[in-house]
Amino acid sequence: MEIERKYLVDIKGLNFNPYDFKSLEQGYICTDPVIRIRRENDNYILTYKSKGLLARNEINESITEETFLNLKDKIDYHMITKKRYLVPLDNGLMGELDIFEGALKGLILMEVEFDSVEASKAFVPPSWFIQEVTFDSKYQNNQLAKLNAFNTLSL
């Protein structure tokens, strides 16, 4: 079970260079249900996600680069590219800061995963988290893949 909250963030003046990051490329074979392929640096993953916004089932399976490249030719919509920084937060939480590239350049989202729905509800975001978008489905990556450009996302 994946339980996460998602936020638009303002990173002006913050330095994320000391944090580890991954280069991600992901596309969607299907968006209902969500079937995603992802390259994380040199790792390749096929993911199934059930419906939901705050909490949903997620199954990940490692695949080969060859399988990834074969499936990449079959995705719906556009590939998403982004850098994902792993940012330590208070109370032992780890945030995943996504800085989008390509068509979605300018979009910056932070995802925070939790062990329980109760823990997610108790979370108090830092001041640089400017707007929660957990329950706004247009910020789900499978919906973002449908956009030709970030500026087509009506905020």
N, CA, C and O atoms as a GROMACS GRO file, in nm:
protein
  620
    1MET      N    1   0.084  -0.118   0.000
    1MET     CA    2   0.000   0.000   0.000
    1MET      C    3   0.089   0.124   0.000
    1MET      O    4   0.178   0.138   0.083
    2GLU      N    5   0.063   0.213  -0.092
    2GLU     CA    6   0.134   0.340  -0.100
    2GLU      C    7   0.043   0.447  -0.040
    2GLU      O    8  -0.071   0.464  -0.084
    3ILE      N    9   0.094   0.519   0.059
    3ILE     CA   10   0.020   0.630   0.121
    3ILE      C   11   0.109   0.752   0.108
    3ILE      O   12   0.215   0.759   0.170
    4GLU      N   13   0.065   0.850   0.028
    4GLU     CA   14   0.149   0.967   0.008
    4GLU      C   15   0.066   1.092  -0.009
    4GLU      O   16  -0.048   1.089  -0.057
    5ARG      N   17   0.125   1.203   0.033
    5ARG     CA   18   0.068   1.335   0.008
    5ARG      C   19   0.161   1.407  -0.088
    5ARG      O   20   0.283   1.386  -0.088
    6LYS      N   21   0.101   1.493  -0.170
    6LYS     CA   22   0.176   1.560  -0.277
    6LYS      C   23   0.153   1.711  -0.268
    6LYS      O   24   0.042   1.757  -0.240
    7TYR      N   25   0.262   1.786  -0.292
    7TYR     CA   26   0.258   1.931  -0.276
    7TYR      C   27   0.330   2.003  -0.390
    7TYR      O   28   0.429   1.953  -0.443
    8LEU      N   29   0.279   2.120  -0.427
    8LEU     CA   30   0.356   2.216  -0.503
    8LEU      C   31   0.448   2.284  -0.403
    8LEU      O   32   0.406   2.314  -0.291
    9VAL      N   33   0.570   2.309  -0.441
    9VAL     CA   34   0.668   2.366  -0.347
    9VAL      C   35   0.740   2.484  -0.411
    9VAL      O   36   0.750   2.495  -0.533
   10ASP      N   37   0.791   2.571  -0.325
   10ASP     CA   38   0.873   2.684  -0.367
   10ASP      C   39   1.014   2.658  -0.318
   10ASP      O   40   1.041   2.664  -0.198
   11ILE      N   41   1.105   2.629  -0.410
   11ILE     CA   42   1.241   2.593  -0.370
   11ILE      C   43   1.340   2.707  -0.387
   11ILE      O   44   1.460   2.688  -0.373
   12LYS      N   45   1.289   2.827  -0.417
   12LYS     CA   46   1.381   2.942  -0.430
   12LYS      C   47   1.459   2.959  -0.300
   12LYS      O   48   1.400   2.961  -0.192
   13GLY      N   49   1.589   2.972  -0.312
   13GLY     CA   50   1.673   2.993  -0.194
   13GLY      C   51   1.711   2.866  -0.120
   13GLY      O   52   1.790   2.871  -0.026
   14LEU      N   53   1.656   2.752  -0.162
   14LEU     CA   54   1.692   2.624  -0.098
   14LEU      C   55   1.797   2.554  -0.182
   14LEU      O   56   1.791   2.560  -0.305
   15ASN      N   57   1.891   2.488  -0.119
   15ASN     CA   58   1.999   2.420  -0.190
   15ASN      C   59   1.979   2.268  -0.178
   15ASN      O   60   1.989   2.212  -0.069
   16PHE      N   61   1.950   2.203  -0.290
   16PHE     CA   62   1.929   2.059  -0.289
   16PHE      C   63   2.049   1.983  -0.344
   16PHE      O   64   2.045   1.860  -0.354
   17ASN      N   65   2.155   2.054  -0.378
   17ASN     CA   66   2.274   1.988  -0.433
   17ASN      C   67   2.333   1.880  -0.342
   17ASN      O   68   2.384   1.781  -0.393
   18PRO      N   69   2.330   1.896  -0.208
   18PRO     CA   70   2.391   1.791  -0.125
   18PRO      C   71   2.310   1.660  -0.123
   18PRO      O   72   2.360   1.557  -0.076
   19TYR      N   73   2.188   1.663  -0.172
   19TYR     CA   74   2.102   1.545  -0.163
   19TYR      C   75   2.119   1.454  -0.285
   19TYR      O   76   2.143   1.500  -0.397
   20ASP      N   77   2.105   1.325  -0.260
   20ASP     CA   78   2.109   1.229  -0.369
   20ASP      C   79   1.990   1.252  -0.462
   20ASP      O   80   1.883   1.294  -0.419
   21PHE      N   81   2.011   1.223  -0.590
   21PHE     CA   82   1.900   1.230  -0.683
   21PHE      C   83   1.909   1.117  -0.784
   21PHE      O   84   2.014   1.057  -0.804
   22LYS      N   85   1.796   1.090  -0.845
   22LYS     CA   86   1.786   0.992  -0.952
   22LYS      C   87   1.732   1.063  -1.075
   22LYS      O   88   1.648   1.152  -1.064
   23SER      N   89   1.780   1.023  -1.193
   23SER     CA   90   1.721   1.069  -1.318
   23SER      C   91   1.614   0.969  -1.355
   23SER      O   92   1.640   0.849  -1.367
   24LEU      N   93   1.492   1.018  -1.373
   24LEU     CA   94   1.379   0.932  -1.402
   24LEU      C   95   1.322   0.961  -1.540
   24LEU      O   96   1.317   1.076  -1.586
   25GLU      N   97   1.280   0.855  -1.604
   25GLU     CA   98   1.207   0.862  -1.730
   25GLU      C   99   1.093   0.763  -1.715
   25GLU      O  100   1.117   0.646  -1.683
   26GLN      N  101   0.970   0.808  -1.737
   26GLN     CA  102   0.859   0.715  -1.718
   26GLN      C  103   0.749   0.741  -1.818
   26GLN      O  104   0.726   0.854  -1.862
   27GLY      N  105   0.682   0.633  -1.852
   27GLY     CA  106   0.570   0.641  -1.945
   27GLY      C  107   0.462   0.544  -1.904
   27GLY      O  108   0.484   0.458  -1.819
   28TYR      N  109   0.346   0.558  -1.964
   28TYR     CA  110   0.228   0.482  -1.923
   28TYR      C  111   0.177   0.396  -2.037
   28TYR      O  112   0.142   0.445  -2.144
   29ILE      N  113   0.175   0.265  -2.011
   29ILE     CA  114   0.118   0.169  -2.106
   29ILE      C  115  -0.033   0.183  -2.103
   29ILE      O  116  -0.101   0.165  -2.205
   30CYS      N  117  -0.084   0.215  -1.985
   30CYS     CA  118  -0.228   0.229  -1.963
   30CYS      C  119  -0.246   0.324  -1.844
   30CYS      O  120  -0.165   0.324  -1.751
   31THR      N  121  -0.352   0.406  -1.847
   31THR     CA  122  -0.376   0.496  -1.735
   31THR      C  123  -0.496   0.454  -1.651
   31THR      O  124  -0.521   0.515  -1.546
   32ASP      N  125  -0.572   0.353  -1.693
   32ASP     CA  126  -0.685   0.305  -1.614
   32ASP      C  127  -0.706   0.157  -1.641
   32ASP      O  128  -0.777   0.120  -1.734
   33PRO      N  129  -0.645   0.071  -1.560
   33PRO     CA  130  -0.564   0.097  -1.442
   33PRO      C  131  -0.426   0.150  -1.484
   33PRO      O  132  -0.387   0.141  -1.601
   34VAL      N  133  -0.353   0.205  -1.388
   34VAL     CA  134  -0.221   0.261  -1.417
   34VAL      C  135  -0.119   0.148  -1.431
   34VAL      O  136  -0.097   0.070  -1.339
   35ILE      N  137  -0.059   0.141  -1.549
   35ILE     CA  138   0.052   0.050  -1.575
   35ILE      C  139   0.164   0.136  -1.632
   35ILE      O  140   0.154   0.192  -1.741
   36ARG      N  141   0.273   0.146  -1.553
   36ARG     CA  142   0.380   0.240  -1.583
   36ARG      C  143   0.512   0.166  -1.603
   36ARG      O  144   0.540   0.065  -1.538
   37ILE      N  145   0.594   0.220  -1.694
   37ILE     CA  146   0.734   0.177  -1.703
   37ILE      C  147   0.819   0.294  -1.656
   37ILE      O  148   0.785   0.410  -1.679
   38ARG      N  149   0.929   0.261  -1.589
   38ARG     CA  150   1.017   0.367  -1.538
   38ARG      C  151   1.162   0.323  -1.546
   38ARG      O  152   1.198   0.208  -1.518
   39ARG      N  153   1.246   0.420  -1.584
   39ARG     CA  154   1.390   0.405  -1.573
   39ARG      C  155   1.434   0.497  -1.461
   39ARG      O  156   1.410   0.617  -1.466
   40GLU      N  157   1.499   0.439  -1.359
   40GLU     CA  158   1.560   0.516  -1.250
   40GLU      C  159   1.710   0.493  -1.260
   40GLU      O  160   1.760   0.389  -1.218
   41ASN      N  161   1.782   0.591  -1.315
   41ASN     CA  162   1.923   0.573  -1.344
   41ASN      C  163   1.940   0.449  -1.430
   41ASN      O  164   1.898   0.449  -1.545
   42ASP      N  165   1.999   0.342  -1.378
   42ASP     CA  166   2.020   0.219  -1.456
   42ASP      C  167   1.927   0.106  -1.415
   42ASP      O  168   1.953  -0.010  -1.447
   43ASN      N  169   1.819   0.137  -1.345
   43ASN     CA  170   1.720   0.036  -1.304
   43ASN      C  171   1.592   0.056  -1.383
   43ASN      O  172   1.556   0.169  -1.416
   44TYR      N  173   1.525  -0.054  -1.413
   44TYR     CA  174   1.405  -0.050  -1.495
   44TYR      C  175   1.293  -0.122  -1.420
   44TYR      O  176   1.312  -0.231  -1.368
   45ILE      N  177   1.175  -0.058  -1.417
   45ILE     CA  178   1.066  -0.107  -1.332
   45ILE      C  179   0.934  -0.098  -1.406
   45ILE      O  180   0.905   0.001  -1.474
   46LEU      N  181   0.854  -0.202  -1.392
   46LEU     CA  182   0.716  -0.204  -1.440
   46LEU      C  183   0.628  -0.194  -1.315
   46LEU      O  184   0.647  -0.270  -1.221
   47THR      N  185   0.533  -0.101  -1.315
   47THR     CA  186   0.450  -0.076  -1.197
   47THR      C  187   0.303  -0.083  -1.232
   47THR      O  188   0.261  -0.034  -1.337
   48TYR      N  189   0.226  -0.145  -1.143
   48TYR     CA  190   0.080  -0.141  -1.148
   48TYR      C  191   0.033  -0.062  -1.027
   48TYR      O  192   0.078  -0.088  -0.915
   49LYS      N  193  -0.058   0.034  -1.048
   49LYS     CA  194  -0.117   0.110  -0.937
   49LYS      C  195  -0.268   0.103  -0.946
   49LYS      O  196  -0.327   0.122  -1.053
   50SER      N  197  -0.330   0.077  -0.831
   50SER     CA  198  -0.477   0.077  -0.826
   50SER      C  199  -0.526   0.221  -0.823
   50SER      O  200  -0.446   0.315  -0.816
   51LYS      N  201  -0.657   0.238  -0.829
   51LYS     CA  202  -0.715   0.373  -0.820
   51LYS      C  203  -0.696   0.428  -0.681
   51LYS      O  204  -0.685   0.353  -0.584
   52GLY      N  205  -0.693   0.561  -0.672
   52GLY     CA  206  -0.683   0.626  -0.542
   52GLY      C  207  -0.596   0.748  -0.552
   52GLY      O  208  -0.518   0.764  -0.646
   53LEU      N  209  -0.608   0.836  -0.452
   53LEU     CA  210  -0.528   0.958  -0.449
   53LEU      C  211  -0.434   0.959  -0.329
   53LEU      O  212  -0.314   0.978  -0.346
   54LEU      N  213  -0.486   0.941  -0.209
   54LEU     CA  214  -0.401   0.940  -0.090
   54LEU      C  215  -0.338   0.802  -0.067
   54LEU      O  216  -0.219   0.792  -0.037
   55ALA      N  217  -0.418   0.698  -0.082
   55ALA     CA  218  -0.370   0.561  -0.057
   55ALA      C  219  -0.415   0.470  -0.171
   55ALA      O  220  -0.529   0.475  -0.216
   56ARG      N  221  -0.321   0.386  -0.217
   56ARG     CA  222  -0.356   0.289  -0.322
   56ARG      C  223  -0.252   0.178  -0.326
   56ARG      O  224  -0.139   0.194  -0.280
   57ASN      N  225  -0.293   0.067  -0.382
   57ASN     CA  226  -0.202  -0.046  -0.396
   57ASN      C  227  -0.103  -0.017  -0.509
   57ASN      O  228  -0.136   0.045  -0.610
   58GLU      N  229   0.020  -0.064  -0.488
   58GLU     CA  230   0.125  -0.046  -0.589
   58GLU      C  231   0.208  -0.173  -0.592
   58GLU      O  232   0.254  -0.222  -0.489
   59ILE      N  233   0.227  -0.226  -0.712
   59ILE     CA  234   0.309  -0.345  -0.731
   59ILE      C  235   0.419  -0.310  -0.830
   59ILE      O  236   0.392  -0.263  -0.941
   60ASN      N  237   0.545  -0.332  -0.789
   60ASN     CA  238   0.662  -0.302  -0.873
   60ASN      C  239   0.733  -0.431  -0.910
   60ASN      O  240   0.747  -0.522  -0.827
   61GLU      N  241   0.776  -0.438  -1.032
   61GLU     CA  242   0.850  -0.555  -1.082
   61GLU      C  243   0.969  -0.506  -1.163
   61GLU      O  244   0.954  -0.423  -1.252
   62SER      N  245   1.087  -0.557  -1.132
   62SER     CA  246   1.206  -0.523  -1.211
   62SER      C  247   1.193  -0.581  -1.351
   62SER      O  248   1.145  -0.693  -1.370
   63ILE      N  249   1.237  -0.503  -1.450
   63ILE     CA  250   1.240  -0.551  -1.588
   63ILE      C  251   1.378  -0.518  -1.644
   63ILE      O  252   1.456  -0.444  -1.583
   64THR      N  253   1.409  -0.573  -1.759
   64THR     CA  254   1.538  -0.547  -1.823
   64THR      C  255   1.532  -0.418  -1.904
   64THR      O  256   1.424  -0.367  -1.935
   65GLU      N  257   1.648  -0.366  -1.938
   65GLU     CA  258   1.654  -0.250  -2.025
   65GLU      C  259   1.588  -0.280  -2.159
   65GLU      O  260   1.518  -0.195  -2.214
   66GLU      N  261   1.611  -0.399  -2.210
   66GLU     CA  262   1.552  -0.438  -2.338
   66GLU      C  263   1.399  -0.434  -2.331
   66GLU      O  264   1.334  -0.386  -2.423
   67THR      N  265   1.342  -0.486  -2.223
   67THR     CA  266   1.197  -0.484  -2.205
   67THR      C  267   1.148  -0.340  -2.195
   67THR      O  268   1.047  -0.304  -2.257
   68PHE      N  269   1.220  -0.258  -2.117
   68PHE     CA  270   1.183  -0.117  -2.104
   68PHE      C  271   1.178  -0.050  -2.241
   68PHE      O  272   1.081   0.017  -2.274
   69LEU      N  273   1.283  -0.068  -2.320
   69LEU     CA  274   1.290  -0.004  -2.452
   69LEU      C  275   1.180  -0.055  -2.545
   69LEU      O  276   1.126   0.022  -2.624
   70ASN      N  277   1.148  -0.182  -2.536
   70ASN     CA  278   1.039  -0.239  -2.616
   70ASN      C  279   0.906  -0.176  -2.575
   70ASN      O  280   0.828  -0.136  -2.661
   71LEU      N  281   0.881  -0.167  -2.445
   71LEU     CA  282   0.755  -0.110  -2.396
   71LEU      C  283   0.748   0.041  -2.418
   71LEU      O  284   0.640   0.097  -2.433
   72LYS      N  285   0.863   0.106  -2.419
   72LYS     CA  286   0.868   0.251  -2.440
   72LYS      C  287   0.803   0.290  -2.572
   72LYS      O  288   0.741   0.396  -2.583
   73ASP      N  289   0.818   0.205  -2.672
   73ASP     CA  290   0.757   0.230  -2.802
   73ASP      C  291   0.605   0.214  -2.800
   73ASP      O  292   0.537   0.251  -2.896
   74LYS      N  293   0.551   0.161  -2.691
   74LYS     CA  294   0.408   0.131  -2.684
   74LYS      C  295   0.332   0.219  -2.585
   74LYS      O  296   0.213   0.197  -2.561
   75ILE      N  297   0.399   0.320  -2.527
   75ILE     CA  298   0.331   0.401  -2.426
   75ILE      C  299   0.224   0.490  -2.488
   75ILE      O  300   0.231   0.528  -2.605
   76ASP      N  301   0.125   0.522  -2.405
   76ASP     CA  302   0.027   0.624  -2.440
   76ASP      C  303   0.085   0.760  -2.404
   76ASP      O  304   0.158   0.771  -2.306
   77TYR      N  305   0.054   0.862  -2.480
   77TYR     CA  306   0.089   1.000  -2.448
   77TYR      C  307   0.240   1.024  -2.452
   77TYR      O  308   0.307   0.979  -2.544
   78HIS      N  309   0.294   1.096  -2.353
   78HIS     CA  310   0.433   1.142  -2.356
   78HIS      C  311   0.514   1.080  -2.242
   78HIS      O  312   0.461   1.047  -2.137
   79MET      N  313   0.645   1.064  -2.267
   79MET     CA  314   0.736   1.025  -2.160
   79MET      C  315   0.753   1.144  -2.066
   79MET      O  316   0.759   1.259  -2.111
   80ILE      N  317   0.761   1.116  -1.938
   80ILE     CA  318   0.792   1.217  -1.838
   80ILE      C  319   0.938   1.201  -1.800
   80ILE      O  320   0.985   1.090  -1.776
   81THR      N  321   1.010   1.313  -1.796
   81THR     CA  322   1.148   1.310  -1.748
   81THR      C  323   1.159   1.408  -1.632
   81THR      O  324   1.101   1.516  -1.633
   82LYS      N  325   1.235   1.366  -1.531
   82LYS     CA  326   1.250   1.450  -1.412
   82LYS      C  327   1.370   1.403  -1.333
   82LYS      O  328   1.420   1.292  -1.349
   83LYS      N  329   1.415   1.492  -1.246
   83LYS     CA  330   1.515   1.456  -1.146
   83LYS      C  331   1.441   1.444  -1.014
   83LYS      O  332   1.359   1.529  -0.981
   84ARG      N  333   1.469   1.339  -0.940
   84ARG     CA  334   1.407   1.316  -0.810
   84ARG      C  335   1.514   1.324  -0.702
   84ARG      O  336   1.604   1.240  -0.696
   85TYR      N  337   1.503   1.426  -0.618
   85TYR     CA  338   1.594   1.445  -0.505
   85TYR      C  339   1.530   1.385  -0.380
   85TYR      O  340   1.411   1.404  -0.356
   86LEU      N  341   1.608   1.312  -0.303
   86LEU     CA  342   1.562   1.255  -0.177
   86LEU      C  343   1.599   1.354  -0.066
   86LEU      O  344   1.717   1.373  -0.036
   87VAL      N  345   1.497   1.416  -0.007
   87VAL     CA  346   1.517   1.525   0.088
   87VAL      C  347   1.469   1.485   0.227
   87VAL      O  348   1.350   1.457   0.245
   88PRO      N  349   1.559   1.480   0.325
   88PRO     CA  350   1.517   1.447   0.461
   88PRO      C  351   1.426   1.556   0.518
   88PRO      O  352   1.452   1.675   0.504
   89LEU      N  353   1.319   1.512   0.583
   89LEU     CA  354   1.224   1.602   0.648
   89LEU      C  355   1.221   1.570   0.797
   89LEU      O  356   1.284   1.474   0.842
   90ASP      N  357   1.147   1.649   0.873
   90ASP     CA  358   1.134   1.625   1.017
   90ASP      C  359   1.070   1.488   1.044
   90ASP      O  360   1.004   1.430   0.958
   91ASN      N  361   1.090   1.440   1.165
   91ASN     CA  362   1.030   1.315   1.214
   91ASN      C  363   1.071   1.192   1.134
   91ASN      O  364   0.995   1.096   1.124
   92GLY      N  365   1.191   1.195   1.077
   92GLY     CA  366   1.242   1.079   1.005
   92GLY      C  367   1.179   1.055   0.869
   92GLY      O  368   1.203   0.951   0.808
   93LEU      N  369   1.100   1.148   0.821
   93LEU     CA  370   1.037   1.132   0.690
   93LEU      C  371   1.134   1.170   0.580
   93LEU      O  372   1.226   1.249   0.600
   94MET      N  373   1.112   1.113   0.462
   94MET     CA  374   1.193   1.144   0.345
   94MET      C  375   1.099   1.196   0.236
   94MET      O  376   1.002   1.130   0.200
   95GLY      N  377   1.129   1.313   0.185
   95GLY     CA  378   1.052   1.369   0.076
   95GLY      C  379   1.116   1.335  -0.057
   95GLY      O  380   1.238   1.322  -0.066
   96GLU      N  381   1.036   1.320  -0.158
   96GLU     CA  382   1.083   1.298  -0.293
   96GLU      C  383   1.049   1.423  -0.375
   96GLU      O  384   0.935   1.445  -0.413
   97LEU      N  385   1.151   1.504  -0.400
   97LEU     CA  386   1.134   1.630  -0.473
   97LEU      C  387   1.153   1.603  -0.621
   97LEU      O  388   1.262   1.567  -0.665
   98ASP      N  389   1.047   1.620  -0.698
   98ASP     CA  390   1.052   1.598  -0.842
   98ASP      C  391   1.062   1.731  -0.916
   98ASP      O  392   0.972   1.815  -0.908
   99ILE      N  393   1.172   1.749  -0.987
   99ILE     CA  394   1.191   1.867  -1.071
   99ILE      C  395   1.179   1.818  -1.215
   99ILE      O  396   1.267   1.750  -1.267
  100PHE      N  397   1.069   1.855  -1.277
  100PHE     CA  398   1.036   1.803  -1.409
  100PHE      C  399   1.119   1.872  -1.516
  100PHE      O  400   1.159   1.988  -1.503
  101GLU      N  401   1.144   1.797  -1.624
  101GLU     CA  402   1.222   1.846  -1.737
  101GLU      C  403   1.136   1.834  -1.862
  101GLU      O  404   1.020   1.792  -1.855
  102GLY      N  405   1.192   1.870  -1.975
  102GLY     CA  406   1.121   1.855  -2.102
  102GLY      C  407   0.994   1.938  -2.106
  102GLY      O  408   0.994   2.054  -2.064
  103ALA      N  409   0.886   1.879  -2.155
  103ALA     CA  410   0.759   1.951  -2.172
  103ALA      C  411   0.702   2.002  -2.041
  103ALA      O  412   0.628   2.101  -2.040
  104LEU      N  413   0.736   1.938  -1.929
  104LEU     CA  414   0.681   1.978  -1.798
  104LEU      C  415   0.779   2.065  -1.719
  104LEU      O  416   0.759   2.088  -1.599
  105LYS      N  417   0.883   2.115  -1.785
  105LYS     CA  418   0.981   2.200  -1.717
  105LYS      C  419   0.910   2.316  -1.648
  105LYS      O  420   0.822   2.381  -1.706
  106GLY      N  421   0.950   2.340  -1.524
  106GLY     CA  422   0.887   2.445  -1.444
  106GLY      C  423   0.797   2.388  -1.335
  106GLY      O  424   0.766   2.456  -1.237
  107LEU      N  425   0.754   2.264  -1.352
  107LEU     CA  426   0.671   2.199  -1.251
  107LEU      C  427   0.763   2.135  -1.147
  107LEU      O  428   0.856   2.062  -1.181
  108ILE      N  429   0.735   2.162  -1.020
  108ILE     CA  430   0.813   2.106  -0.910
  108ILE      C  431   0.715   2.053  -0.806
  108ILE      O  432   0.632   2.128  -0.754
  109LEU      N  433   0.724   1.925  -0.778
  109LEU     CA  434   0.634   1.860  -0.681
  109LEU      C  435   0.715   1.788  -0.575
  109LEU      O  436   0.824   1.738  -0.601
  110MET      N  437   0.659   1.782  -0.455
  110MET     CA  438   0.718   1.705  -0.345
  110MET      C  439   0.616   1.600  -0.303
  110MET      O  440   0.500   1.632  -0.277
  111GLU      N  441   0.660   1.475  -0.298
  111GLU     CA  442   0.578   1.366  -0.248
  111GLU      C  443   0.637   1.319  -0.115
  111GLU      O  444   0.758   1.306  -0.101
  112VAL      N  445   0.550   1.294  -0.019
  112VAL     CA  446   0.592   1.244   0.111
  112VAL      C  447   0.512   1.117   0.138
  112VAL      O  448   0.388   1.120   0.140
  113GLU      N  449   0.583   1.005   0.159
  113GLU     CA  450   0.517   0.877   0.186
  113GLU      C  451   0.509   0.852   0.336
  113GLU      O  452   0.596   0.895   0.412
  114PHE      N  453   0.403   0.781   0.376
  114PHE     CA  454   0.376   0.755   0.517
  114PHE      C  455   0.346   0.608   0.540
  114PHE      O  456   0.310   0.534   0.447
  115ASP      N  457   0.364   0.566   0.666
  115ASP     CA  458   0.335   0.427   0.704
  115ASP      C  459   0.186   0.402   0.724
  115ASP      O  460   0.140   0.288   0.717
  116SER      N  461   0.109   0.510   0.749
  116SER     CA  462  -0.035   0.493   0.773
  116SER      C  463  -0.110   0.619   0.731
  116SER      O  464  -0.051   0.726   0.716
  117VAL      N  465  -0.239   0.604   0.711
  117VAL     CA  466  -0.323   0.720   0.679
  117VAL      C  467  -0.322   0.818   0.795
  117VAL      O  468  -0.320   0.939   0.776
  118GLU      N  469  -0.322   0.764   0.918
  118GLU     CA  470  -0.320   0.850   1.037
  118GLU      C  471  -0.193   0.936   1.039
  118GLU      O  472  -0.200   1.056   1.069
  119ALA      N  473  -0.078   0.876   1.009
  119ALA     CA  474   0.048   0.951   1.005
  119ALA      C  475   0.042   1.058   0.897
  119ALA      O  476   0.095   1.168   0.916
  120SER      N  477  -0.019   1.028   0.785
  120SER     CA  478  -0.029   1.127   0.677
  120SER      C  479  -0.115   1.245   0.720
  120SER      O  480  -0.085   1.359   0.684
  121LYS      N  481  -0.220   1.219   0.794
  121LYS     CA  482  -0.308   1.327   0.840
  121LYS      C  483  -0.242   1.412   0.947
  121LYS      O  484  -0.274   1.530   0.960
  122ALA      N  485  -0.149   1.355   1.023
  122ALA     CA  486  -0.080   1.428   1.130
  122ALA      C  487   0.036   1.513   1.078
  122ALA      O  488   0.088   1.598   1.150
  123PHE      N  489   0.076   1.492   0.953
  123PHE     CA  490   0.191   1.562   0.897
  123PHE      C  491   0.165   1.712   0.885
  123PHE      O  492   0.061   1.754   0.833
  124VAL      N  493   0.260   1.791   0.933
  124VAL     CA  494   0.255   1.936   0.918
  124VAL      C  495   0.367   1.974   0.820
  124VAL      O  496   0.485   1.962   0.853
  125PRO      N  497   0.330   2.019   0.700
  125PRO     CA  498   0.432   2.049   0.600
  125PRO      C  499   0.513   2.174   0.634
  125PRO      O  500   0.462   2.265   0.700
  126PRO      N  501   0.640   2.178   0.590
  126PRO     CA  502   0.721   2.298   0.610
  126PRO      C  503   0.663   2.416   0.532
  126PRO      O  504   0.578   2.398   0.445
  127SER      N  505   0.708   2.534   0.564
  127SER     CA  506   0.654   2.657   0.503
  127SER      C  507   0.677   2.664   0.352
  127SER      O  508   0.601   2.731   0.282
  128TRP      N  509   0.780   2.597   0.301
  128TRP     CA  510   0.807   2.604   0.157
  128TRP      C  511   0.719   2.509   0.075
  128TRP      O  512   0.728   2.507  -0.047
  129PHE      N  513   0.635   2.431   0.142
  129PHE     CA  514   0.530   2.353   0.075
  129PHE      C  515   0.414   2.451   0.057
  129PHE      O  516   0.349   2.486   0.156
  130ILE      N  517   0.388   2.496  -0.065
  130ILE     CA  518   0.294   2.606  -0.082
  130ILE      C  519   0.150   2.564  -0.107
  130ILE      O  520   0.058   2.640  -0.075
  131GLN      N  521   0.128   2.446  -0.164
  131GLN     CA  522  -0.010   2.405  -0.190
  131GLN      C  523  -0.017   2.252  -0.197
  131GLN      O  524   0.059   2.189  -0.270
  132GLU      N  525  -0.108   2.194  -0.119
  132GLU     CA  526  -0.127   2.050  -0.129
  132GLU      C  527  -0.211   2.018  -0.251
  132GLU      O  528  -0.312   2.083  -0.276
  133VAL      N  529  -0.167   1.916  -0.329
  133VAL     CA  530  -0.240   1.875  -0.449
  133VAL      C  531  -0.269   1.725  -0.447
  133VAL      O  532  -0.297   1.665  -0.551
  134THR      N  533  -0.262   1.666  -0.329
  134THR     CA  534  -0.285   1.522  -0.315
  134THR      C  535  -0.416   1.479  -0.379
  134THR      O  536  -0.421   1.377  -0.447
  135PHE      N  537  -0.522   1.557  -0.357
  135PHE     CA  538  -0.654   1.518  -0.401
  135PHE      C  539  -0.694   1.581  -0.534
  135PHE      O  540  -0.812   1.579  -0.572
  136ASP      N  541  -0.597   1.636  -0.605
  136ASP     CA  542  -0.621   1.694  -0.737
  136ASP      C  543  -0.559   1.600  -0.840
  136ASP      O  544  -0.437   1.600  -0.859
  137SER      N  545  -0.641   1.520  -0.905
  137SER     CA  546  -0.591   1.414  -0.993
  137SER      C  547  -0.509   1.466  -1.111
  137SER      O  548  -0.434   1.389  -1.171
  138LYS      N  549  -0.521   1.594  -1.146
  138LYS     CA  550  -0.442   1.644  -1.259
  138LYS      C  551  -0.293   1.646  -1.230
  138LYS      O  552  -0.211   1.660  -1.321
  139TYR      N  553  -0.255   1.633  -1.100
  139TYR     CA  554  -0.114   1.628  -1.063
  139TYR      C  555  -0.060   1.486  -1.053
  139TYR      O  556   0.056   1.466  -1.018
  140GLN      N  557  -0.143   1.387  -1.082
  140GLN     CA  558  -0.092   1.250  -1.089
  140GLN      C  559  -0.009   1.239  -1.215
  140GLN      O  560  -0.046   1.291  -1.320
  141ASN      N  561   0.103   1.170  -1.205
  141ASN     CA  562   0.194   1.159  -1.320
  141ASN      C  563   0.126   1.100  -1.442
  141ASN      O  564   0.157   1.138  -1.555
  142ASN      N  565   0.032   1.007  -1.422
  142ASN     CA  566  -0.035   0.948  -1.538
  142ASN      C  567  -0.121   1.051  -1.611
  142ASN      O  568  -0.148   1.036  -1.730
  143GLN      N  569  -0.164   1.155  -1.541
  143GLN     CA  570  -0.237   1.264  -1.606
  143GLN      C  571  -0.141   1.367  -1.666
  143GLN      O  572  -0.167   1.422  -1.773
  144LEU      N  573  -0.031   1.392  -1.598
  144LEU     CA  574   0.070   1.485  -1.650
  144LEU      C  575   0.127   1.435  -1.783
  144LEU      O  576   0.164   1.516  -1.868
  145ALA      N  577   0.135   1.304  -1.801
  145ALA     CA  578   0.189   1.248  -1.925
  145ALA      C  579   0.103   1.284  -2.046
  145ALA      O  580   0.149   1.276  -2.160
  146LYS      N  581  -0.020   1.324  -2.022
  146LYS     CA  582  -0.111   1.360  -2.132
  146LYS      C  583  -0.088   1.502  -2.183
  146LYS      O  584  -0.140   1.539  -2.288
  147LEU      N  585  -0.010   1.582  -2.108
  147LEU     CA  586   0.010   1.722  -2.144
  147LEU      C  587   0.121   1.739  -2.247
  147LEU      O  588   0.222   1.668  -2.243
  148ASN      N  589   0.102   1.832  -2.339
  148ASN     CA  590   0.206   1.867  -2.435
  148ASN      C  591   0.306   1.964  -2.375
  148ASN      O  592   0.420   1.972  -2.421
  149ALA      N  593   0.263   2.038  -2.273
  149ALA     CA  594   0.351   2.135  -2.209
  149ALA      C  595   0.295   2.169  -2.071
  149ALA      O  596   0.174   2.162  -2.049
  150PHE      N  597   0.384   2.205  -1.979
  150PHE     CA  598   0.346   2.241  -1.843
  150PHE      C  599   0.244   2.355  -1.842
  150PHE      O  600   0.151   2.354  -1.761
  151ASN      N  601   0.261   2.453  -1.932
  151ASN     CA  602   0.171   2.568  -1.930
  151ASN      C  603   0.028   2.532  -1.973
  151ASN      O  604  -0.060   2.618  -1.966
  152THR      N  605   0.002   2.409  -2.017
  152THR     CA  606  -0.134   2.367  -2.048
  152THR      C  607  -0.205   2.314  -1.924
  152THR      O  608  -0.323   2.281  -1.929
  153LEU      N  609  -0.132   2.305  -1.813
  153LEU     CA  610  -0.190   2.262  -1.686
  153LEU      C  611  -0.257   2.383  -1.624
  153LEU      O  612  -0.189   2.477  -1.581
  154SER      N  613  -0.389   2.382  -1.617
  154SER     CA  614  -0.458   2.498  -1.559
  154SER      C  615  -0.453   2.486  -1.408
  154SER      O  616  -0.513   2.396  -1.349
  155LEU      N  617  -0.379   2.580  -1.345
  155LEU     CA  618  -0.359   2.575  -1.201
  155LEU      C  619  -0.473   2.639  -1.127
  155LEU      O  620  -0.472   2.644  -1.004
   0.00000   0.00000   0.00000
